[in-house]
Amino acid sequence: MKAGRLIAYIAAAILIFFGVLAIWGSPSTNKPGLNLIIGVISIGAGFVLIWFAGRMGRNDSVEIIQKIDLSGDMNLESLRCRNCGGALSSKDISMVEGAPFVKCPYCGTTYQLTEEPKW
C-alpha cells in the first residue's frame, strides 16, 4: 500500500472517530445541534476520504508477459495453418487463459496450439 493511501485511511479513521464522539456528546452540551452537524460532517468527510483513497493510484490495465525458457539448443520450425497451410508468424499467436491460440490471417481459423509427442 502506498504511503499516500495509508495516510488517507488514517485521517479518515480519525475523522470518523471524532465525528462519532461529537454526535454522542451533543446532548450534554449547550449547543447540541451544532455538535450534531459537526459530527455528521466529520463522518461524511471520513467516508469521502476512504472513497478517494480507494481510487488513488489504481491502475486498471495490467500487462502480463510470459517468457519461455527452453533447455538446450532448439531449432525453429515454420508454423503453418492446419486449415489452409498458410505461413504463420509470432504475431498470429496469442495467449488466452494461459493457453496458446493461433489465428490464421489468411483463412481466419482460430485454434489452440498443442504439443505433439516427439516419439
Beta strands, then each sheet from edge to edge (+ up, - down):
strand 1: 79-80
strand 2: 87-88
strand 3: 93-96
strand 4: 99-103
strand 5: 110-112
sheet 1: 1+ 2-
sheet 2: 3+ 4- 5+
end
